[in-house]
Amino acid sequence: MSRPLIGITSYLEAARWGTWVREAVLSPPAYARAVEKAGGAPVLLPPLTLAAVDDYVGGLSGLILAGGSELDPGLYGAARDERAEEPQPHRDRFELALARAAVAADLPLLAVARGMHVLNVAQGGSLIPSLPDVVDHDRHGEGGRVHTIQISVSSKLGKAIGDRAEVAAPHRQAVKRLGTGLLAVAWADDQIVEGIELQGHRFGVGVQWHPERDTDNRLVEALVEAAVH
């Protein structure tokens, strides 16, 4: 039996190897390793052109919207924070179009960190552009400690990994208004949303943390399982 093809979104950045510095398609290897471990075949998707989006969705069995830089707040009607890094409009455009096409095609997808934000904004939702401005602690920041999240047991996320998880997920942005068809299914103790799902979708899950970095691979396994059925 052939392995299902699982697309993974990627960076388009300048990179150095040997004496060369060139623009390159980049992805942390943890995503590909997690997909392979779960029985899938990983395929990197470069954010080059929107013309390939429908072909990707038609040819893939599943999709991971990977983590990365923050979405441009202008995409959901918020002002840009001068403290934030420069947005990457090429990647934003590509991944928003890819997310919308995947949702329309009922393609199984797992949206990780930035990917969860992409999914929410693609569905018409909005984000908190600067989380430190609205919470009085640093648990979501770069120096944030591991914290417990509560998960809806009836959700696909809960069925995959249980009703709670210990996560460390540094992030400056967070879900504010949920997009069309999305439900919040996991929360930190301060009620910041850390997991979302698409209602009526074969498998459409977004999480704020990075399951590909964990030794527990059940969430990626659930994606691959959905991709073969």
Buried (B, 14 or more C-beta within 10 A) or exposed (E): EEBBBBBBBBBBEEEEEEEEEEEBBBBBEBBBBBBBEBBBBBBBBBBEEBEBBBEBBEEBBBBBBBBBBBBBBEBBEBEEBEEBEEBBEBBBBBBBBBBBBBBEBBBBBBBBBBBBBBBBBBBEBBBBBBBEEEBEEEBBBEEBEEBEBBBBEEBBBBBBBEBEBEBEBBBBBBBBEBBEBBEBBBBBEEEBBBBBBBEEBBBBBBBBBBBBBBEEBBBBBBBBBBBBE
